[in-house]
Amino acid sequence: AMSCYCASHGYPFYIETARLHAVTGSNVHFNKVRALMKYLRFFQWVLFVDGDVVPHNRSMQLTDWLDDRFHFISNERINGESWPNPFVRNTTASHVMLQQWMNYSYAGVETNGDNGPYLDLLMRYADEPEYERAGCPALFASAATDKKAYPKWIDCYQRALRGRREFPPHWKWYRPQVGFMRASEAWANSCYEWLLPGDV
């Protein structure tokens, strides 16, 4: 679906099959961060998608969702996470943020693959005080070894996120560098998640 979508709009589409400079024993999902770091220097914006991604509306262009006021643009998932398939703009701040995301792998932090580290990074990057006040970092740490703690941490993440939301038509402003899209308004979704009738 993605290769056809990209071909119809003239977007370069690369399938990365190599395990790029992986740390021994690190989660393979962190390969997406390495792929973003590999390709970002060649483009103004890069979007990484997993193999289970399908576009909502193939007639719309990816540029309809881009906004140069942001370095990262992420959309939410129905399960309460923020989808770790962001649009990333080629800026110094983006390269720093990608390296910080990668540092979780170097430190052996793998909570639901790269999903947990991505969300934790967003909260810390946004300097959201409610994230600390609600005890979310402690839940994140325990979720690495206790699977039952992960849903509790996601709930904590969501509560912290709600504390700073505004609701323009398509965006949730969080801070000047990170933008969020509502799950139902995002450009695509994981194929195992809910899709509106007629979206694909």
NULUM-402763 format. One line per 8 residues: number of its first residue (from 1); for each residue z, x, y of N, C-alpha, C. Coordinates in steps of 0.001 Angstrom, whole numbers, plus 524288, in hexadecimal, padded with zeros to 5 digits. Example, Ala and Ser with C-alpha at 12.3 -4.5 7.8 and 13.67 -1.06 7.14 Angstrom:
! residues 2
1> 81E78:83386:7E9C6:81E78:8300C:7EE6C:81E78:83390:7F31C ~ 81BA8:83232:7F736:81BE4:83566:7FBDC:81EBE:83264:8001E
This chain:
! residues 200
1> 80000:80332:7FB53:80000:80000:80000:80000:8035C:804EA ~ 8032A:8077F:80502:80380:80ABC:809B1:7FE84:80DD9:80A96 ~ 7FC25:80FDD:80674:7F758:812E5:8072E:7F300:80F76:80958 ~ 7F2A1:80A9B:8077B:7EEAB:806F5:80975:7EFCE:80586:80F23 ~ 7F4BE:80492:81048:7F649:80335:815A0:7F4E8:8079E:81963 ~ 7F641:80C6E:817FB:7F532:810E3:81B5C:7EF57:811CB:81BFE ~ 7EC6B:8112E:817C2:7E6BF:811DF:81806:7E44A:80DDE:81BAC ~ 7E63B:8091A:81B8E:7E3F3:804F7:81EC9:7E4F8:805D9:82495
9> 7E90D:808D5:825DE:7EA4E:809D9:82B5C:7E91C:80F70:82D0D ~ 7E71F:812A0:8296C:7E5B3:817F3:82ABE:7EA48:81BAC:82B56 ~ 7EE9E:81A8D:828A3:7F331:81DFD:828E7:7F2E2:82220:8249F ~ 7F43A:826F8:825D4:7F4BA:82AE3:821A1:7F911:82929:81DDE ~ 7F819:829C2:818D9:7FBE9:82824:814E5:7FC59:82C79:810E1 ~ 800FC:82EAA:81050:801DA:832FF:80CBE:805B4:83155:80883 ~ 80466:83290:803B9:807F7:831AC:7FF56:80A57:836F4:7FDF5 ~ 80F5B:8377B:7FEF5:81207:83C72:7FDFC:81445:83C69:7F87A
17> 8124C:83FDC:7F534:8140D:84014:7EFC5:8176E:844DE:7EEA7 ~ 81760:8489F:7F236:81A64:84D64:7F151:82022:84C80:7F282 ~ 8237D:84F4C:7EFC6:82902:84F5F:7F12C:829B7:853E9:7F4EB ~ 82A6F:852A9:7F9D5:82A0F:85679:7FDF9:82F2C:85966:7FED1 ~ 82F4E:85E42:7FD42:833C8:861A8:7FE4E:838F2:85F00:7FCF3 ~ 8390E:85C90:7F86E:83DA8:85992:7F6EB:84244:85D1F:7F5BC ~ 846D2:85B4C:7F73D:84BA2:85DF8:7F5BF:84CC1:85C9A:7F00E ~ 84E34:86063:7ECFF:84F45:85F70:7E773:85345:85B13:7E6D2
25> 851CB:85724:7E3CE:85553:852CE:7E2CF:85563:84EAA:7E707 ~ 8526D:84F4D:7EB41:85284:84B79:7EF76:84F69:846A5:7EDEE ~ 850D0:84249:7F03F:84E45:83D57:7EF22:84895:83D8B:7F0E0 ~ 84514:83BB3:7ED84:83F82:83BF4:7EEAA:83E15:838B3:7F374 ~ 84154:834D1:7F4D9:84020:83196:7F95B:84023:834B4:7FE71 ~ 842E6:83919:7FE8B:842E0:83C46:80345:83D9C:83EE8:80419 ~ 83A16:83E7A:8004F:834E1:8409F:80101:83213:83DFC:8058D ~ 8337C:83902:806AB:830F9:8364B:80B03:8323D:838FF:8102B
33> 83708:83B09:810A3:8387E:83DBF:81574:83544:842B1:815F0 ~ 8349D:8457C:8119E:83175:84A45:811AD:82BC5:848FD:812FF ~ 829C6:844A4:810EE:82462:84318:81216:823C8:841C2:817DF ~ 82795:83EFE:81A0C:8276C:83DD1:81FAA:8276A:842D8:822D9 ~ 82AA7:8468D:82156:82AE6:84B84:8241C:825C0:84E8A:82388 ~ 82336:84DF6:81F19:81E4F:850BC:81E18:819DC:84EA9:82183 ~ 8196C:84974:821FC:814E8:84716:82497:815C1:845E2:82A5A ~ 81A9F:8457F:82C0C:81BA7:843A3:83158:8193A:84720:83587
41> 81911:84C2C:834A5:81711:84FB3:838B0:81146:84EF5:839D1 ~ 80E87:84C0F:8365D:808E3:84B50:8370B:8077E:84622:839AF ~ 80B54:842A7:83A6F:80A2E:83D6A:83C65:80E13:83BD1:8409C ~ 80C8C:83800:843D3:81025:835EB:847BF:81466:832A3:84526 ~ 812E4:82F79:84154:81689:82C4A:83E45:81548:82CE6:83881 ~ 8194D:82CD8:83540:81895:82CE5:82F91:81C02:8289F:82D44 ~ 819E7:82602:82961:81CCF:82212:82676:81CD0:823A5:820BA ~ 82172:823FE:81E72:821E1:824F7:818D4:822E4:81FC5:81622
49> 8200E:81EC3:811DE:8210A:81A01:80EDD:821DF:81B6F:80923 ~ 82567:818A3:806A8:82639:8193F:8010E:821E5:8166E:7FE0F ~ 821DD:81728:7F8EF:81DCE:814D2:7F5B8:81E43:80EF0:7F511 ~ 822B0:80CA7:7F6B5:82366:80705:7F5FA:822A2:803F8:7FB0E ~ 81FBE:80643:7FEC7:81F17:803DA:803E7:819EA:800EB:80435 ~ 81A23:7FC45:80668:8155F:7F935:80761:81571:7F757:80D0B ~ 810ED:7F75B:80FB5:810BA:7F578:81517:81190:7EF8A:8154C ~ 81440:7EDC7:8195B:814E7:7E824:81A25:80FBC:7E59A:81BA0
57> 80D28:7E7CA:81F89:8086B:7E570:821A8:8046E:7E9CB:82261 ~ 80075:7E9D0:81F1D:7FCBD:7EE26:81F1A:7F90D:7EE19:823BD ~ 7F8F7:7E9E0:826B5:7F599:7E9A7:82B4D:7F817:7EC56:83003 ~ 7FD3E:7ED24:82FDC:7FFF7:7EFAC:8343B:7FFE3:7F593:83395 ~ 7FFFE:7F84F:837F4:7FFDF:7FDFA:837DF:80566:80035:8385C ~ 8061D:804E1:8364C:80B37:80769:836AC:80CB1:8085E:83C5D ~ 808D2:80947:83FA9:809F3:80A40:8452C:80C7A:8058B:847D1 ~ 80C04:800EB:84586:80E8E:7FC4B:847BD:8147D:7FCC8:847A2
65> 8168E:80045:8445A:81C38:800DE:843D0:81E50:805D6:84666 ~ 81AD0:8091E:8485B:81C8F:80E19:84A95:81E4B:80D72:8503A ~ 821EF:810B9:851C6:82409:81099:85710:825CC:81622:85860 ~ 82337:8189D:85C16:8243F:81E17:85D51:82973:81F02:86009 ~ 82C7D:81AE8:860DC:831C7:81BB8:862DF:8357B:81D8A:85E9A ~ 833B2:81D5C:859B0:8370E:81E9D:85544:834FD:8234E:8524B ~ 83890:825F1:84F9D:83727:82A31:84C14:836AF:82829:8467A ~ 83A3B:824B1:844ED:83A46:82245:83FC6:839FA:81C5E:84083
73> 836DC:819BA:83D50:836D0:81400:83D35:83799:81265:83788 ~ 83BAA:80F6C:8369B:83D15:80DDF:83152:83D78:807F5:8310A ~ 83C0F:805BF:82C97:83CCE:80020:82C03:840FB:7FF00:827F1 ~ 84344:7FA69:82860:8477F:7F8FF:824E8:84572:7F6B2:81FD6 ~ 848AE:7F70C:81BDD:84761:7F4CF:816CE:84AAB:7EFF1:815FC ~ 848C0:7EC91:81298:84B80:7E7B8:81189:850F4:7E8C2:80F5C ~ 851A4:7ED22:80C92:856B4:7EE42:80A25:85AB1:7F095:80DEB ~ 85958:7F0F6:812EF:85D09:7F2DA:816D1:85C61:7F88B:8184A
81> 85966:7FB8F:8153A:8585D:800F6:816A0:8543D:80130:81AF0 ~ 853B9:805AD:81D53:84F28:806D4:8208B:84B80:809FD:81D1D ~ 846B6:8087E:81D08:842DB:80AA6:8196C:841CC:81064:81AA3 ~ 842A0:813F3:816F9:841CC:81983:81817:83C11:81B1C:817C1 ~ 838A3:817DA:819DC:83311:81915:81A6E:831B2:8187E:82034 ~ 833B5:81BEB:8238B:8331D:81B1D:82925:82DDF:81CF1:82B47 ~ 82C6E:81AB4:82FC6:8287F:81D1A:83318:82B3D:8219B:835EA ~ 828DD:82637:835F0:82B49:82AC0:8386E:82764:82D13:83C52
89> 82926:82DA7:84129:825D3:82FE2:84542:82686:835C3:84563 ~ 82259:8388A:84683:82269:83E39:8468F:82501:84032:84B96 ~ 82A2A:84081:84B69:82D35:8427A:84FD1:83136:8465A:84DB8 ~ 83357:84970:85137:83772:84D1D:84FA8:83C0E:84A34:84D54 ~ 83D87:845D4:84FC4:841F4:842C2:84DD1:840F8:840CA:8484A ~ 83C29:83F3A:8471E:83AE9:83D58:841DB:83B60:841AC:83DD6 ~ 83979:84657:83F31:839DC:84AB4:83B85:83F92:84C1D:83A7C ~ 842CC:84BD3:83E87:84865:84CDD:83DD9:84AD0:848BD:83A56
97> 84961:843D4:83B31:84B97:83F94:83814:849F1:83FFB:8325E ~ 8450C:84173:83167:84342:8422E:82C07:84644:84699:8295E ~ 8473A:84AC8:82C37:84A2E:84F19:829F0:84FC0:84D69:828B0 ~ 8520C:84A39:82C16:8574C:84843:82B0A:85753:844C7:82635 ~ 85344:84199:82590:852BF:83E4E:820E6:8524E:841C0:81C13 ~ 84F38:845E8:81C7F:84E82:84979:8181F:85387:84C4A:816BE ~ 856E0:84D3C:81AA3:85BBA:85012:819B4:85F55:84D35:815E4 ~ 85EDD:847FF:81595:861FF:84520:811BF:860AA:846F9:80C36
105> 85B9D:847E8:80B43:859FB:849B5:80619:85C0D:84F2D:8050A ~ 85BCC:85291:808F0:85DC1:857E0:80840:86397:857DD:80712 ~ 86650:853E5:80936:86BF4:85383:80854:86D43:85080:8035B ~ 86931:84EAA:80098:86A10:84BC9:7FBC7:86BB2:84621:7FC96 ~ 86ACA:84401:8013B:86C3E:83E90:8025A:867B3:83AFD:800F3 ~ 8686C:837D9:7FCF5:8645A:83440:7FB2C:866EC:82F09:7F9F1 ~ 866A4:82B74:7FD91:868E4:8264C:7FCDE:86478:8225F:7FCD4 ~ 86357:82031:7F839:85EAE:81CEE:7F783:859D8:82001:7F926
113> 85941:8249D:7F6DB:854E5:82806:7F837:85582:829FE:7FDC6 ~ 8514E:82980:800C7:8517B:82B24:80643:852E3:8269D:809DC ~ 85376:821D9:807B3:85484:81D3F:80AF5:859A7:81DC8:80DED ~ 85DDB:81EE3:80B10:862EE:81F4D:80D82:8631D:8237A:811B7 ~ 8614F:82846:8108E:8613F:82C48:8149F:85E1C:82AB4:8196F ~ 859C4:827F0:818A0:85693:8262A:81D0E:859AE:8227D:82095 ~ 85C5C:81EBD:81E40:85F64:81AFF:82154:863FD:81DAD:82405 ~ 8669A:82129:82131:86AF5:82401:82382:8690D:8273C:82822
121> 86487:829A8:82789:8624C:82CB9:82BC9:86117:82948:8307D ~ 85ED1:824A7:82F9B:85DA5:82124:833F3:8628E:81FBA:836FE ~ 866BE:81E94:83422:86B9C:81D26:836BB:86DDF:821BE:839D1 ~ 86DCC:82656:83780:86FFC:82AE2:83A2C:86C86:82C80:83ECD ~ 86778:82C05:83E20:863D8:82D4C:8425C:86483:82989:846E9 ~ 86592:824A5:845A0:86649:820B1:849A9:86BAB:820FE:84C2D ~ 86F27:8241A:849E1:87471:824BC:84BEA:87710:81F6B:84CA1 ~ 876BC:81C3E:8487B:878E5:816F5:8489E:87EC4:81731:84792
129> 88218:81601:84B70:887C7:81684:84AA2:889E4:812D8:84673 ~ 8877E:80E45:845DA:88970:80A85:84200:888D3:80CA8:83C74 ~ 884F6:80FF6:83B95:8841E:8124F:83674:888DE:81586:834D8 ~ 88AFB:8186F:83882:88FAF:81B86:83772:89478:81807:8371F ~ 89504:81466:83AC2:899AA:8110F:83AF5:89A4A:80DC7:83604 ~ 895DE:80C07:833DC:89611:8089D:82F49:896E8:80BA2:82A34 ~ 8972C:810D6:82A84:89806:813F4:825D3:89330:814B5:82284 ~ 88E97:813FA:824D3:889B8:81475:821D4:888DD:819E8:81F8A
137> 889FB:81E2C:82263:88917:82359:82010:88C1C:82437:81AFE ~ 890F1:82232:81AAB:89405:822D2:815DA:89191:81FD0:81163 ~ 88F8A:81B1F:81284:88CDA:8180E:80E7C:887E4:81ACF:80CB7 ~ 8851B:81D2A:8106C:88058:8200B:80F15:8819E:82490:80B6B ~ 885C6:8275B:80C90:88751:82BC7:8094B:888C5:82A01:803CF ~ 88B89:825A8:8035E:88D29:823CC:7FE38:8889C:82177:7FB2D ~ 884A1:81F99:7FDF1:8801C:81D35:7FB50:87CF7:8212C:7F831 ~ 87DA3:82634:7F95A:87AD1:82A42:7F674:87C81:82A7C:7F0C5
145> 88156:828E8:7EFAB:88354:8291A:7EA4B:884E4:823BE:7E837 ~ 88538:81FDB:7EB9A:886D6:81A9F:7E9FF:882AC:816B4:7EBAC ~ 87F9C:814D6:7E7ED:87B55:81144:7E92C:87D41:80C26:7EB90 ~ 88209:80A9C:7EA4D:88421:805CB:7EC7C:88530:80649:7F256 ~ 885B3:80B15:7F434:886C7:80BEC:7F9C3:881DF:80B6C:7FD1A ~ 87D47:80BFF:7FAAC:8786F:80BEA:7FDC1:87795:806B1:8007F ~ 877F7:8022D:7FDD2:87755:7FD2B:800A1:87B62:7FC6F:804F2 ~ 88021:7FE59:80421:8842C:7FDFA:8082E:8829D:80141:80CEA
153> 8805C:805D8:80BD8:87EA4:80927:81024:87A0C:806B9:8130E ~ 8765B:80451:81036:871F6:801AE:812C0:873EF:7FD4E:81647 ~ 877E0:7FA76:8146A:87A23:7F65B:817A0:87C9A:7F8AE:81C8B ~ 87F38:7FD11:81C00:88193:7FFBC:82075:87D57:8018E:82443 ~ 87917:803BA:82228:8749E:80570:8254F:87261:800E1:82866 ~ 871BB:7FC74:825CF:86F91:7F7DC:82865:8731E:7F5EE:82CC9 ~ 87838:7F5F0:82BD6:87BD8:7F438:82FED:87B8D:7F7D1:834AC ~ 87B22:7FCDD:833BA:87AB1:80098:83808:87594:7FFD6:83AFD
161> 87163:7FECC:83821:86C45:7FDFF:83A8B:86C39:7F917:83DDC ~ 86EAF:7F4F4:83BF3:86EC7:7F004:83ED9:8718B:7F093:84415 ~ 8751F:7F43F:84466:87814:7F4D6:8492C:874DF:7F67E:84DDA ~ 87032:7F8B3:84CEF:86D0F:7FAA8:85147:867BB:7F812:8518F ~ 866DF:7F3D3:84EB4:861B2:7F180:84E96:86087:7EE30:85360 ~ 85B9C:7EE45:854D3:8596D:7EA80:85869:854A8:7E847:855A9 ~ 852B3:7E3E4:85771:84E7E:7E157:85494:849C8:7E019:85804 ~ 846C5:7E419:85981:841A2:7E30F:85BC4:83E1B:7E0D5:85783
169> 8395A:7DF4F:858CE:83615:7DCC1:854D8:83558:7DFC5:84FC1 ~ 83498:7E4E3:8500B:8335C:7E7C2:84B43:836F0:7EC5D:84A2D ~ 83A13:7EDDA:84DF2:83CF5:7F2B0:84D53:842C4:7F1DF:84DCA ~ 84599:7F53F:84B47:84B36:7F5A2:84C16:84C21:7FAEA:84E9E ~ 84D8D:7FAF8:8538E:84E75:7FFEF:85628:853B7:80203:8545F ~ 853D9:806D9:8531A:858C5:80909:8512D:85A91:80D7A:854AC ~ 8572F:81102:855B3:857EA:814DD:859CB:85266:816B2:85B13 ~ 85183:819A7:85F3E:84C1C:81AC5:860C6:848C3:81D77:85CA3
177> 84B40:8201D:858D5:84818:82324:85522:846EF:82050:84FFF ~ 849AF:81C20:84ECC:84904:8198C:849BC:84813:813BC:84A90 ~ 843DF:811AF:84858:842BF:80C20:848C3:842EB:80995:8436C ~ 84484:804A0:84342:844D3:801AE:83E67:84182:7FCC4:83EC1 ~ 83EDB:7FB6F:83A7D:83C06:7F689:83A23:83ED6:7F2F7:83657 ~ 83ECE:7EDE3:8376B:840E9:7EA2F:833B5:83D9E:7EA55:82EBA ~ 8401F:7E93B:82A5C:83D5B:7E980:82557:8389E:7E5E8:82542 ~ 8390E:7E137:82767:834C1:7DD78:8272C:8306C:7DEB4:82B02
185> 8316D:7E259:82EB0:82D79:7E3A9:83291:82B2D:7E917:831BE ~ 82CEA:7EBB8:82DAE:82B17:7F102:82CBA:82571:7F0F2:82AD0 ~ 8230C:7F582:82AEE:81D89:7F5D9:82992:81C9A:7F573:823B8 ~ 8208E:7F6C8:8208C:81FEF:7F6C8:81AE0:8253B:7F604:8185E ~ 82539:7F59B:81331:82A1A:7F509:81057:82982:7F766:80AF7 ~ 82DE5:7F886:80885:82DB6:7FA2A:80311:82C01:7F586:7FFCE ~ 828DC:7F671:7FBD1:82697:7F20A:7F901:82A9F:7EF0D:7F5D6 ~ 82F45:7F155:7F4FE:8333E:7EE7B:7F218:83697:7EB2E:7F5B4
193> 83580:7EB57:7FAD3:83875:7E847:7FE84:83581:7E353:7FFF9 ~ 83841:7DFEC:802B1:8361D:7DAE1:80434:83194:7DB69:807F4 ~ 82D49:7D8BE:806FE:828D5:7D89E:80A84:82785:7D2F4:80BD5 ~ 82612:7D20B:810A9:8249C:7CCC9:81234:81F90:7CB28:80F77 ~ 81EF3:7C622:80E03:81A16:7C459:80B9A:81571:7C5A2:80F1C ~ 8116D:7C7C6:80CC3:80CBF:7C90A:80FA4:80CDD:7CE3E:81271 ~ 8111C:7D126:811DA:8117F:7D62C:81494:80DCE:7DA34:8124A ~ 80CD4:7D9D5:80D2C:80983:7DDD6:80AB9:80500:7DB33:807E7
